[in-house]
Amino acid sequence: MLSRHLFLPVFALLLGGCTQYREVPPQTAEGQACIQQCNETQRACERSEDESYQGFKVIYDSQNQSYQNCLHSTEDPNLKTMCPKPTAIAGPDYRICSEVYKNCFVKCGGRYEKIE
């Protein structure tokens, strides 16, 4: 799975908009083993984000069902405006996982090179 990250262009959102970077992994066996740990940590972080999102989605679905029930329980337009709308949710946010991975990658001896 290490090859998944080799020389992959990375968009540095915090470092300059659309500037592109590529990962240069460490060449030592220890560094490569360290990067493997970074990959595993990133995957665990993404799974955690997915689980959190699923939990929020369950709440949203319940709120939405209550909202729909409220809307269909009356003909009075004034009462329909009092139905509590569900709280919107966004999808999983993997940005923190990416930042943790990038920091780990550098601590393992990897570096990011700007693509000219």
Buried (B, 14 or more C-beta within 10 A) or exposed (E): EEEEBEEEEBEBEEEEEEEBBBBBBBEEEEBBEBBBEBBEBBEEBBEEBEEEBEEBEEEBEEBEEBBEEBEEEEEEEEEEEEBEEBEEEEEBEBEEBBEBBBEBBBEBBBEBEEEE
